[in-house]
Amino acid sequence: MESIFKEVAFIAYHFHWDRDAVLEMSHRERHTWVKEISSINDRINDSR
């Protein structure tokens, strides 16, 4: 259960999406977004 809170917080923080919209996603979709956000952050950090 704790991981869903981390996923929702991570996605909502980075994309400013509504909590309920993120909660409506399947775990698989949330996980895909978490990986994509992490990839974006990695690219940004590598370019510094």
TIMI-2910 file (N, C-alpha, C, CB; in pm, 1 decimal, decimal comma, always signed):
<rs>
+----------+----------+----------+----------+----------+----------+----------+----------+----------+----------+----------+----------+------+
!      n_x !      n_y !      n_z !     ca_x !     ca_y !     ca_z !      c_x !      c_y !      c_z !     cb_x !     cb_y !     cb_z ! resn !
+----------+----------+----------+----------+----------+----------+----------+----------+----------+----------+----------+----------+------+
!    +82,3 !   -120,5 !     +0,0 !     +0,0 !     +0,0 !     +0,0 !    +85,7 !   +125,5 !     +0,0 !    -93,1 !     +0,6 !   +120,4 !  Met !
!   +199,9 !   +120,5 !    +68,0 !   +286,3 !   +238,4 !    +75,2 !   +335,2 !   +280,5 !    -62,9 !   +405,6 !   +211,0 !   +166,4 !  Glu !
!   +359,0 !   +184,0 !   -151,5 !   +411,7 !   +217,4 !   -284,2 !   +312,6 !   +298,4 !   -366,1 !   +448,5 !    +90,9 !   -359,4 !  Ser !
!   +182,5 !   +275,5 !   -348,3 !    +85,0 !   +353,8 !   -423,6 !    +93,0 !   +501,0 !   -384,1 !    -57,2 !   +299,9 !   -400,4 !  Ile !
!   +115,4 !   +528,7 !   -256,2 !   +128,7 !   +667,3 !   -211,7 !   +252,7 !   +731,0 !   -273,6 !   +135,7 !   +674,7 !    -57,6 !  Phe !
!   +362,1 !   +655,9 !   -278,6 !   +485,4 !   +708,0 !   -339,0 !   +466,5 !   +734,2 !   -487,7 !   +601,6 !   +610,0 !   -317,5 !  Lys !
!   +402,6 !   +640,8 !   -557,0 !   +378,2 !   +658,6 !   -700,7 !   +291,3 !   +780,8 !   -726,8 !   +311,7 !   +533,7 !   -759,7 !  Glu !
!   +181,4 !   +790,6 !   -653,5 !    +88,3 !   +902,3 !   -673,7 !   +155,7 !  +1035,2 !   -641,8 !    -37,6 !   +884,5 !   -586,5 !  Val !
!   +228,1 !  +1040,3 !   -531,5 !   +296,3 !  +1164,8 !   -493,6 !   +400,1 !  +1204,1 !   -598,4 !   +363,6 !  +1149,8 !   -355,5 !  Ala !
!   +474,8 !  +1107,4 !   -647,1 !   +580,0 !  +1133,0 !   -745,8 !   +521,3 !  +1188,6 !   -874,7 !   +658,8 !  +1004,7 !   -775,0 !  Phe !
!   +416,6 !  +1123,3 !   -925,6 !   +354,5 !  +1167,3 !  -1051,0 !   +285,2 !  +1302,1 !  -1032,5 !   +253,4 !  +1062,0 !  -1101,3 !  Ile !
!   +208,1 !  +1315,3 !   -926,3 !   +135,3 !  +1440,4 !   -902,3 !   +231,1 !  +1557,0 !   -884,1 !    +45,2 !  +1427,2 !   -779,3 !  Ala !
!   +341,6 !  +1535,3 !   -815,0 !   +439,6 !  +1640,7 !   -792,0 !   +502,7 !  +1686,1 !   -923,7 !   +548,2 !  +1592,4 !   -695,0 !  Tyr !
!   +544,9 !  +1592,3 !  -1004,7 !   +618,3 !  +1626,9 !  -1125,7 !   +529,1 !  +1675,7 !  -1239,2 !   +696,6 !  +1508,7 !  -1171,9 !  His !
!   +410,6 !  +1619,7 !  -1253,8 !   +322,9 !  +1657,6 !  -1365,0 !   +205,5 !  +1745,0 !  -1320,6 !   +270,0 !  +1532,9 !  -1433,4 !  Phe !
!   +191,0 !  +1766,2 !  -1189,5 !    +82,3 !  +1849,1 !  -1135,3 !    -54,9 !  +1793,9 !  -1174,3 !    +96,0 !  +1994,1 !  -1184,6 !  His !
!    -63,0 !  +1661,6 !  -1179,3 !   -189,6 !  +1596,9 !  -1208,8 !   -267,0 !  +1576,4 !  -1079,8 !   -167,6 !  +1462,7 !  -1281,2 !  Trp !
!   -396,8 !  +1580,3 !  -1091,4 !   -486,1 !  +1560,8 !   -979,0 !   -466,7 !  +1422,0 !   -917,7 !   -631,3 !  +1580,1 !  -1022,7 !  Asp !
!   -466,2 !  +1415,1 !   -786,5 !   -447,1 !  +1289,3 !   -714,5 !   -547,2 !  +1183,5 !   -758,4 !   -458,7 !  +1312,3 !   -564,7 !  Arg !
!   -672,9 !  +1222,6 !   -771,6 !   -775,0 !  +1125,0 !   -809,4 !   -751,1 !  +1070,0 !   -949,4 !   -913,5 !  +1187,8 !   -801,3 !  Asp !
!   -704,3 !  +1154,4 !  -1040,3 !   -675,0 !  +1107,8 !  -1176,1 !   -562,4 !  +1005,2 !  -1174,5 !   -637,6 !  +1226,1 !  -1267,2 !  Ala !
!   -461,9 !  +1029,8 !  -1092,7 !   -349,6 !   +936,6 !  -1082,7 !   -395,6 !   +807,2 !  -1016,4 !   -232,6 !   +999,6 !  -1003,2 !  Val !
!   -479,8 !   +816,6 !   -915,0 !   -529,9 !   +697,1 !   -846,7 !   -615,8 !   +609,9 !   -938,0 !   -610,2 !   +737,2 !   -724,0 !  Leu !
!   -681,9 !   +670,8 !  -1035,6 !   -766,4 !   +594,9 !  -1128,0 !   -683,8 !   +510,4 !  -1225,1 !   -856,5 !   +689,8 !  -1206,1 !  Glu !
!   -557,2 !   +540,7 !  -1240,4 !   -470,8 !   +464,2 !  -1330,6 !   -442,3 !   +326,8 !  -1270,5 !   -338,0 !   +540,2 !  -1357,9 !  Met !
!   -415,5 !   +232,8 !  -1358,0 !   -371,2 !   +101,9 !  -1310,2 !   -229,6 !   +114,9 !  -1255,6 !   -377,3 !     -4,8 !  -1423,9 !  Ser !
!   -190,1 !    +16,8 !  -1176,3 !    -52,8 !    +18,0 !  -1124,4 !    +47,0 !    +19,4 !  -1240,2 !    -27,5 !   -104,9 !  -1032,9 !  His !
!    +19,9 !    -57,9 !  -1341,5 !   +109,9 !    -65,9 !  -1457,8 !   +127,9 !    +72,3 !  -1522,9 !    +54,6 !   -167,1 !  -1562,1 !  Arg !
!    +18,4 !   +146,4 !  -1541,3 !    +28,0 !   +278,8 !  -1601,8 !   +104,2 !   +375,4 !  -1511,0 !   -111,9 !   +333,8 !  -1631,7 !  Glu !
!    +73,7 !   +372,7 !  -1380,7 !   +147,6 !   +459,7 !  -1288,1 !   +295,6 !   +426,9 !  -1290,7 !    +93,1 !   +445,9 !  -1144,8 !  Arg !
!   +328,4 !   +299,5 !  -1290,4 !   +468,6 !   +258,0 !  -1293,2 !   +537,6 !   +306,6 !  -1420,9 !   +479,1 !   +104,9 !  -1282,3 !  His !
!   +467,4 !   +300,6 !  -1532,4 !   +522,4 !   +351,0 !  -1658,8 !   +551,4 !   +499,8 !  -1650,0 !   +425,8 !   +323,3 !  -1774,6 !  Thr !
!   +459,7 !   +575,3 !  -1591,3 !   +482,6 !   +719,3 !  -1575,4 !   +597,0 !   +747,8 !  -1480,2 !   +356,5 !   +787,8 !  -1525,7 !  Trp !
!   +607,3 !   +672,3 !  -1372,7 !   +718,0 !   +690,0 !  -1278,0 !   +851,0 !   +668,1 !  -1348,8 !   +704,1 !   +592,7 !  -1158,1 !  Val !
!   +860,1 !   +563,4 !  -1430,5 !   +983,7 !   +536,9 !  -1504,3 !  +1014,8 !   +649,0 !  -1602,9 !   +973,7 !   +403,5 !  -1578,5 !  Lys !
!   +912,3 !   +700,8 !  -1670,1 !   +933,6 !   +808,2 !  -1767,3 !   +978,4 !   +937,0 !  -1697,6 !   +805,0 !   +833,7 !  -1848,1 !  Glu !
!   +916,3 !   +971,9 !  -1587,7 !   +956,8 !  +1090,8 !  -1512,2 !  +1100,0 !  +1075,6 !  -1463,8 !   +862,2 !  +1115,0 !  -1392,8 !  Ile !
!  +1133,8 !   +958,7 !  -1414,3 !  +1270,8 !   +934,3 !  -1367,9 !  +1370,1 !   +950,0 !  -1482,4 !  +1282,8 !   +793,8 !  -1306,3 !  Ser !
!  +1332,9 !   +902,2 !  -1599,8 !  +1419,1 !   +915,1 !  -1717,4 !  +1438,5 !  +1062,9 !  -1754,6 !  +1359,0 !   +837,1 !  -1836,9 !  Ser !
!  +1332,4 !  +1138,4 !  -1750,3 !  +1340,9 !  +1282,5 !  -1778,3 !  +1433,4 !  +1349,3 !  -1677,5 !  +1200,3 !  +1348,4 !  -1774,4 !  Ile !
!  +1414,6 !  +1317,7 !  -1549,9 !  +1499,6 !  +1376,4 !  -1445,6 !  +1645,7 !  +1338,6 !  -1464,8 !  +1452,4 !  +1331,9 !  -1307,1 !  Asn !
!  +1672,8 !  +1214,4 !  -1502,9 !  +1809,9 !  +1170,2 !  -1527,1 !  +1873,5 !  +1250,2 !  -1641,0 !  +1812,8 !  +1019,9 !  -1559,4 !  Asp !
!  +1797,4 !  +1269,0 !  -1749,0 !  +1851,0 !  +1345,9 !  -1863,8 !  +1880,1 !  +1490,7 !  -1823,5 !  +1750,8 !  +1343,3 !  -1983,0 !  Arg !
!  +1792,0 !  +1548,9 !  -1745,8 !  +1811,5 !  +1686,3 !  -1701,0 !  +1935,6 !  +1694,7 !  -1612,9 !  +1687,1 !  +1737,4 !  -1624,7 !  Ile !
!  +1948,8 !  +1602,3 !  -1520,2 !  +2062,6 !  +1603,6 !  -1428,1 !  +2194,1 !  +1574,5 !  -1499,3 !  +2041,1 !  +1502,4 !  -1316,9 !  Asn !
!  +2190,9 !  +1490,4 !  -1600,7 !  +2312,7 !  +1458,7 !  -1676,6 !  +2360,2 !  +1576,0 !  -1761,4 !  +2288,6 !  +1338,1 !  -1766,0 !  Asp !
!  +2267,5 !  +1663,8 !  -1797,2 !  +2306,6 !  +1776,6 !  -1882,6 !  +2363,8 !  +1893,5 !  -1803,5 !  +2187,7 !  +1823,9 !  -1962,9 !  Ser !
!  +2363,0 !  +1883,8 !  -1673,6 !  +2415,9 !  +1992,7 !  -1589,7 !  +2564,0 !  +1983,1 !  -1574,6 !  +2351,6 !  +1992,0 !  -1453,1 !  Arg !
+----------+----------+----------+----------+----------+----------+----------+----------+----------+----------+----------+----------+------+
</rs>
